[in-house]
Amino acid sequence: MKGIILAGGLGSRLRPLTKVTNKHLLPIYDKPMIYYPLETLCQAGIDEIMIVTGGNSAGDFLRLLGNGREFGLHDIYYTYQEGEGGIADALKLCEHFAEGDSVCVILGDNIIEDDITPYVEKFKAQASGARLLLKEVEDPERFGVPELDGDRIVRIDEKPDHPKSKYAVTGIYMYDGRVFDYCRDLKPSKRGELEITDVNNAYIAAGDLRYDVLSGWWTDAGQFESLFHASQLVAAQRAQH
């Protein structure tokens, strides 16, 4: 299984901070944001990792992370996304890296408390398909929201005005090799982006998507409030250890 961190985009919601650097290089408490998803993948035993970056500061990732030795890796792979074509557009750039293998994809601004190893092991035990991680939130309308029927997700709505549940689809996705076929078939949404929600709904239509609910905290860090909140959560966690 290979790991992919999506750290492209222009970070427009965090201007002026992102006028001079990539969003994923901003600090979360005592580390650059990109360290957290990287450590999450390494902790789960995933040691082949590609980072999709973009914008004017792409070279800074190489200066910061190098070949990944600091994280126990032999190498880190990098690719470049032009503009803001959406999550699925960024994922398409990684097909040659995946080489038909399954992938664990993490959005670069997702910070979690949990060790994802148990969820990765559950995914590996699946014969095929996808596995998503959900978290109950107070503002699900900001995210992709699953409609649940018992232990099944029947569909996912992207940023709905009237959410069908209190859960958010977190930015951690596990896919088999079919994900790139689904990405190729996508049409741009009203936002002009290739949406990862459409990929997930394709797996639902195929009857091949499962999920787990994170037990620990989770946040994105894509706007000022959540960036600040992420630092608070990490600081509190550090104080406990």
C-alpha positions as CSV (number, residue, x, y, z in Angstrom):
1,M,0.0,0.0,0.0
2,K,1.3,3.4,-0.9
3,G,0.6,6.8,0.7
4,I,-0.4,10.1,-1.0
5,I,-0.5,13.5,0.6
6,L,-2.4,16.1,-1.3
7,A,-0.8,19.5,-0.5
8,G,-1.6,21.5,-3.6
9,G,-4.0,24.4,-4.1
10,L,-3.5,28.1,-3.5
11,G,-4.7,28.4,0.1
12,S,-6.8,31.4,-0.8
13,R,-8.9,31.2,2.4
14,L,-5.7,31.7,4.4
15,R,-4.5,34.9,2.7
16,P,-2.4,36.9,3.5
17,L,-0.5,34.1,5.2
18,T,-0.4,32.1,2.0
19,K,0.8,35.0,-0.2
20,V,4.4,34.0,0.5
21,T,4.2,30.3,1.3
22,N,2.1,27.1,0.7
23,K,-0.7,26.6,3.2
24,H,0.7,23.2,4.2
25,L,4.0,24.8,5.3
26,L,2.3,27.0,7.9
27,P,2.9,26.0,11.6
28,I,0.5,23.8,13.6
29,Y,1.7,24.4,17.1
30,D,5.4,23.3,16.9
31,K,5.7,21.7,13.5
32,P,4.9,22.6,9.9
33,M,1.4,21.4,8.9
34,I,2.8,18.8,6.3
35,Y,4.6,16.9,9.1
36,Y,1.3,15.7,10.6
37,P,-0.1,13.7,7.6
38,L,3.4,12.5,6.9
39,E,3.7,11.2,10.4
40,T,0.2,9.7,10.2
41,L,1.2,7.6,7.2
42,C,4.6,6.5,8.6
43,Q,3.0,5.5,11.9
44,A,0.7,3.1,9.9
45,G,3.7,1.5,8.3
46,I,3.3,3.2,4.9
47,D,6.8,4.0,3.7
48,E,6.3,4.8,0.0
49,I,4.8,8.3,-0.1
50,M,4.1,10.9,-2.8
51,I,3.4,14.5,-2.0
52,V,1.3,16.5,-4.6
53,T,2.1,20.2,-4.2
54,G,1.5,23.3,-6.2
55,G,1.6,27.1,-6.2
56,N,4.8,29.2,-6.0
57,S,6.4,27.5,-3.0
58,A,6.6,23.9,-4.2
59,G,10.4,23.9,-3.9
60,D,10.1,24.6,-0.2
61,F,8.8,21.1,0.4
62,L,12.0,19.6,-0.9
63,R,14.1,22.0,1.3
64,L,12.0,21.1,4.3
65,L,11.5,17.4,3.9
66,G,14.3,16.3,1.6
67,N,14.2,12.6,1.0
68,G,12.3,11.8,4.2
69,R,15.2,10.3,6.2
70,E,14.0,12.3,9.3
71,F,10.8,10.3,9.1
72,G,12.5,6.9,8.6
73,L,11.8,6.9,4.8
74,H,14.2,6.0,2.0
75,D,12.7,8.6,-0.3
76,I,9.7,10.9,-0.8
77,Y,8.2,11.4,-4.2
78,Y,6.9,14.7,-5.4
79,T,4.6,15.9,-8.2
80,Y,3.2,19.2,-9.1
81,Q,-0.5,20.2,-9.6
82,E,-1.1,23.4,-11.6
83,G,-3.9,25.6,-10.4
84,E,-6.8,24.3,-8.3
85,G,-8.5,21.5,-10.1
86,G,-9.8,19.7,-7.1
87,I,-8.8,16.7,-5.0
88,A,-9.6,14.1,-7.6
89,D,-7.6,16.1,-10.2
90,A,-4.6,16.0,-7.8
91,L,-5.0,12.3,-7.3
92,K,-4.9,11.6,-11.0
93,L,-1.3,12.8,-11.0
94,C,-0.3,9.9,-8.8
95,E,-1.5,7.0,-11.0
96,H,2.0,6.3,-12.3
97,F,3.3,6.3,-8.7
98,A,0.6,3.9,-7.5
99,E,1.4,1.3,-10.2
100,G,-1.9,-0.4,-9.6
101,D,-1.4,-0.8,-5.9
102,S,-3.9,0.4,-3.3
103,V,-3.4,3.8,-1.8
104,C,-4.1,5.7,1.4
105,V,-4.8,9.4,0.6
106,I,-4.6,12.2,3.1
107,L,-5.4,15.8,2.6
108,G,-2.4,17.8,3.7
109,D,-4.4,20.0,6.1
110,N,-6.0,17.1,8.0
111,I,-4.8,16.7,11.6
112,I,-5.9,13.8,13.7
113,E,-5.4,12.3,17.1
114,D,-5.9,8.6,16.1
115,D,-3.3,6.1,14.9
116,I,-4.9,5.0,11.6
117,T,-3.1,1.6,11.6
118,P,-6.3,-0.4,12.7
119,Y,-8.3,1.2,9.9
120,V,-5.5,0.5,7.3
121,E,-5.5,-3.1,8.5
122,K,-9.3,-3.4,8.0
123,F,-8.9,-2.0,4.5
124,K,-6.2,-4.5,3.7
125,A,-8.6,-7.3,4.8
126,Q,-11.2,-6.1,2.3
127,A,-11.2,-8.0,-1.0
128,S,-11.5,-4.7,-2.9
129,G,-13.1,-1.3,-2.8
130,A,-12.7,1.8,-0.7
131,R,-12.7,2.7,3.0
132,L,-13.5,6.2,4.4
133,L,-13.0,7.6,7.9
134,L,-15.9,9.7,9.3
135,K,-16.1,12.0,12.3
136,E,-19.1,13.6,14.0
137,V,-18.9,17.4,13.7
138,E,-21.0,20.5,14.6
139,D,-20.8,22.0,11.1
140,P,-21.2,19.1,8.6
141,E,-22.4,21.5,5.9
142,R,-18.7,22.5,5.5
143,F,-17.8,19.0,4.3
144,G,-18.8,16.0,2.4
145,V,-21.7,14.5,4.4
146,P,-22.6,10.8,4.3
147,E,-26.2,9.6,4.3
148,L,-26.2,6.4,6.5
149,D,-28.4,3.4,6.4
150,G,-27.3,1.1,9.3
151,D,-23.7,0.2,8.6
152,R,-23.8,1.4,5.0
153,I,-23.2,4.8,3.4
154,V,-25.9,5.2,0.7
155,R,-24.6,8.4,-0.8
156,I,-22.4,11.4,0.0
157,D,-23.4,15.0,-0.5
158,E,-20.7,17.7,-0.9
159,K,-21.3,20.7,1.4
160,P,-25.1,20.2,1.6
161,D,-27.4,23.0,2.9
162,H,-29.4,20.3,4.7
163,P,-27.0,17.6,5.9
164,K,-28.4,14.0,6.1
165,S,-26.2,13.3,9.1
166,K,-23.9,14.9,11.6
167,Y,-20.8,13.2,10.2
168,A,-18.1,14.6,8.0
169,V,-16.1,12.5,5.5
170,T,-12.6,13.3,6.8
171,G,-9.8,13.8,4.3
172,I,-8.4,10.3,4.8
173,Y,-9.4,7.9,2.0
174,M,-8.3,4.3,1.2
175,Y,-8.8,3.0,-2.3
176,D,-8.0,0.0,-4.5
177,G,-6.4,0.6,-7.9
178,R,-9.8,1.3,-9.5
179,V,-9.8,4.8,-8.1
180,F,-7.8,6.1,-11.1
181,D,-10.4,4.7,-13.5
182,Y,-13.1,6.6,-11.6
183,C,-11.0,9.8,-11.6
184,R,-10.7,9.6,-15.3
185,D,-14.5,9.4,-15.8
186,L,-15.2,12.5,-13.7
187,K,-16.8,15.7,-15.0
188,P,-16.1,19.1,-13.3
189,S,-18.6,20.1,-10.7
190,K,-20.3,23.5,-10.5
191,R,-17.1,24.7,-8.7
192,G,-15.1,23.7,-11.8
193,E,-13.3,21.0,-9.9
194,L,-13.1,17.2,-10.0
195,E,-14.7,16.2,-6.7
196,I,-13.5,13.4,-4.5
197,T,-17.1,13.0,-3.4
198,D,-18.0,11.8,-6.9
199,V,-15.2,9.2,-6.7
200,N,-16.6,8.0,-3.4
201,N,-20.2,7.9,-4.8
202,A,-18.9,5.7,-7.7
203,Y,-17.6,3.2,-5.1
204,I,-21.0,3.4,-3.3
205,A,-22.7,2.7,-6.7
206,A,-20.5,-0.3,-7.1
207,G,-21.4,-1.6,-3.6
208,D,-17.8,-1.5,-2.6
209,L,-17.4,1.3,0.0
210,R,-17.0,0.8,3.8
211,Y,-16.3,3.2,6.6
212,D,-15.0,3.6,10.2
213,V,-15.7,6.4,12.7
214,L,-12.6,8.1,14.2
215,S,-12.6,7.9,18.0
216,G,-10.1,10.7,18.6
217,W,-10.3,14.4,17.5
218,W,-10.0,15.4,13.9
219,T,-9.8,18.8,12.2
220,D,-8.9,20.4,9.0
221,A,-6.8,23.5,9.0
222,G,-7.9,25.2,5.9
223,Q,-9.3,28.4,7.4
224,F,-8.2,30.7,10.2
225,E,-10.5,29.3,12.8
226,S,-9.6,25.7,12.1
227,L,-5.9,26.5,11.8
228,F,-6.0,28.0,15.3
229,H,-8.1,25.2,16.6
230,A,-5.6,22.6,15.2
231,S,-2.8,24.2,17.2
232,Q,-4.9,24.2,20.3
233,L,-5.7,20.5,20.0
234,V,-2.0,19.5,19.3
235,A,-0.8,21.7,22.2
236,A,-3.3,20.0,24.6
237,Q,-2.2,16.6,23.4
238,R,1.5,17.4,23.9
239,A,0.7,18.6,27.5
240,Q,-0.8,15.2,28.3
241,H,2.3,13.3,27.3
